[in-house]
Amino acid sequence: MTVATKTRRSGRRRGTGPAIAQRPWGQPRNARPPVEILSRDAVEMIHRETLRVLKEVGLKVTSDRAMDVFEAAGARVDRDNQRVQMDEDLVEAQIALAPSRFMAMPRNPERSVIIGDGYLAFTPCGTPAYCSDLQRGRREGTLADSQDLIRLGHMLNTVHLFGSLQVEPNDVPPDLRPLEAYASFATLTDKSWRMFAATPRGVEDAVAIHALAAGTTPEALKGQTALFNHAMVNSPLILDGMQADGVIETARAGQASIITAFAMAGAMAPITMAGTLVQQNAEILATVVLAQLARPGAPVVYGAVATNVDMKSGSPMFGTPEHAQGLIASGQLAARYRLPYRPGGYTASNSVDAQAIYETQMSLWASMLGQGHLFFHALGWLEGGLTCSFEKMIVDAEMLQGFSAFLEPMEITSDSLAFDAIAEVGPGGHYFGTAHTLARYEDAFYAPMLSQSATYQAWEEQGSRTATERAGDIWRQLLADYHPPAMDPAIVEEIHAYKARRSAEILAGE
């Protein structure tokens, strides 16, 4: 399998309707040097202050298992206060064990993606309470909505893996939602997906269902990363029991943990971005240490949000200059530890409007310039993460396609330099009919999926439809064209039988 994006500029769906211009499946790679807003000395200052926080302040860890793991490795554990402190030697030795890249290998090997090493992987937004579209408006998510969003993500070539369900299935009892998610992911897509390790047996159930779908065993998966857990540290400086236990279980199952601190300057972190970076770094590194102590070499990803709050309302802000600086600086810190980096695409806007786009663009550009690898919430995110929009899934896919095309190297050859064409046209002519143009025009430029360049009069004749309205046409068309990836019906039955058995056990309190 090749993960590099193919050079052909556009793909065409199968079906009888109008063609949708998608780039072919593949991972873009950012080979450009990173933008650095921090000097090397500044990065080292943050690193040293981080080690000081871990040694002198520590984290509150509300898991007996995690405290046992830390204590066995030589950390200082105050069980009465659930406080864990660790010296710099322990921190640096364990971080050095984490791989700088790994492969996420789903049931379809052709959908494997590299995490790290300059490769970019995009995920849709994760588990908001609401979803929205122009026809039905904003509403609480249902299982049907979450499954439609999986289908849409499966059809979009810009979606490399799923960071979570794109909306909570609020019509499913909370204890049963992980199982419904696992069965849906396993049967509706062949891309990698997220476990919910913060629930009892969450990792075990996810690995078991994926093993059924992939035709393998949970034991065999210990040597093959297919799934991942998203662990959130509770800023400031709290690693709660479910998150900590999930990191341990994920590592021991041979799967990956994305470790994120939601440090908001002025609220749950110091009001200076420098102080926020120190606290965020301490929270992430302590959790990375836990993963390595649970299983040396466990794949982990350095996850960062590092934004500010509105000091008038207390609401988190996204796409601000401070947020962009925080994302780029966080990328420098991840690079300092040779860890894959998870930034994302964010907006606080309540609709798919200009604010939604400029804030998302600001965070996506900062994520890319900061050498991000795994982009969370890159499609569909609205309202600070409370809503997933069907239309914004398409708008964001268009932006991500553009980013992917931008990252392709410019062709510099004797033919592309076009001397013969320049000489043929000479002063005052045009290039529409030259042999050089005719040989290249079909795939010379990026073909947008959503954007259009009709004249004003033609646009009026077509109904004066906005990009958001056109995005609605595209997502509905993609869902109409959806077919589930091939799977033996007997395996589908096994997956649903496993889900039914475990659901009955959960409801019985077992």
Secondary structure, 3 states (H helix, E strand, C coil): CCCECCCCCCECCCCCCCCCCECCCCECECCCCCCCCCCHHHHHHHHHHHHHHHHHHCEEECCHHHHHHHHHCCCEEECCCCEEECCHHHHHHHHCCCCCEEEECCCCHHHCEEEECCECEEEECCCCCEEEECCCEEEECCHHHHHHHHHHHHHCCCCCECCCCCCCCCCCCHHHHHHHHHHHHHHHCCCECEECCCCCCHHHHHHHHHHHHHCCCHHHHCCCCCCEEEEEEECCCEECHHHHHHHHHHHHCCCEEEEEECCEECCCECCCHHHHHHHHHHHHHHHHHHHHHHCCCCCEEEEECCEEECCCCCCECCCCHHHHHHHHHHHHHHHHCCCCEECECCCCCCCCCHHHHHHHHHHHHHHHHCCCCEEEEEECEEHHHCEEEHHHHHHHHHHHHHHHHHHCCCCCCCCCCCHHHHHHHCCCCCCCCCHHHHCCHHHCCCCCCCCCCCCHHHHHHCCCCCHHHHHHHHHHHHHHHCCCCCCCHHHHHHHHHHHHHHHHHHHCCC
